[in-house]
Amino acid sequence: MAGRFEGLSDLEWKLFEDLLPQSAEKRGRGMPHVPFRKVLNTQLYVLITGCRWCDIPQGEQWASKSSAHRWLKRWYEEGTLEKLKARILAVAEEKGMIDWKYGAVDGSFSPWERWR
């Protein structure tokens, strides 16, 4: 079920701020890079609400879909997304929000084909 997300609070941003580069290197001419907080807001919006990239909201706290998607790919390749996920899981575990005794695996999207 889709959730609601209005953007990271200042406290939530502090949780992730040190995992992201202070500023992106400039590749030459063009527009300056959007702040990483806006990029992360947009990426989390897509994950939490389940909306399509073309339906992300516009406003002061959001990045464009192209910026958010480009940084998603780059952070995945660099391992930054794994660090973000590990930080979230560590905080949730510390607060007792995860019970590791239970788990589920959904194989409905598995590429495996049955024998006929």
N, C-alpha and C positions, 0 to 999 in steps of 0.2 A: 504494500500500500504506500502511496506517495506521502511524503512528509512535507513539513513546512520549514523553510529556512530563510532567514532574513539577513544572513551574513554573520561573520565571526565577531563576537564581542571582544573588547580589549583584552580581557583575561584569557579568552580562548586563543587569540592571536599570539599572546606571549608564549603559549605552549608550543607553537610551531615556528616562531620567528627565527630562532637560532639554527633551525635545520635548513633554512633557505639561504641562498647567497645574499649578501648585503645589497648588491646591485648587479644587474646583468651587464656583461661587457657589450659595448656598442659595436655593431658590425659595419659601421660606415654611416652613410647618410640615411635619412628616414626619420620616422616618428620615434620619440623616446619610448623606452620600455614602460609598460604599465606596472604599477607597484604590485609586488608579489601577493600582498594581502587581497587585492582585488581578483587576482588570478585564482588564488586558492578559494575565495568566496564563490567564484563562478563554478569551479570544478566540484566543490562540495554541493552546490545547488543542484547540479545535474545528477550527482550520486544520490542525494537525499530525496529529491522530488521525483526523479525518474523522467524528467523532461528531455526532449530532444535538444541537441546543440543549437538548432535554429530557433528554439523557443525560449532561450535564456532571457531573463529580464534585462532591461536597459536602465541604467541609473548610475549614480555616483559610486556605489560600492561594488559594481560589477565590471569585469573585463569583457572585451569582445569575445565572441565565440572562437575566432581564429587565434587570438592570443592565448586564451585558456587552453585550447586544444594543442597548440604548438608547445606550450610549457608542460602540459600533461605528458606528451610524448618524450620530451627532453628529460623531465624528472623521472620518468619510468626508466629510461635508458641509463641515467646516471645513478639510479638506486635511491633517489630522494623520496620517491613514493613509499618504498619499503621502510625507510626511516620514519616517515610520517605515520604509517600504519603501526609500526612498533611502538611509537610514542603513545598513540591512542590506546593500544592494547595494554600497555604498561600502566597507564593511569586507570583504565577501567578495572584491571586486575587488582591494583592497589586499593581501590575503593570497594572491592567485593562485588563488582557488577558482572563478572564472568565466572561461570561454573564450568571448569574444564572437564568434569566428569561426563558431561553430556555433549553430544555433537551430532550433526547430520550432514550427509553428503547428498546432493541432488545430482543424479546422473541423467536427468531427462534431456540434457543438451550434449550428451556424450557423442563423439563422432563414431563410436563403435556400431557396427551393423550386425544384426542377428543372423544366425544360420537360417537358411530357408528350408 
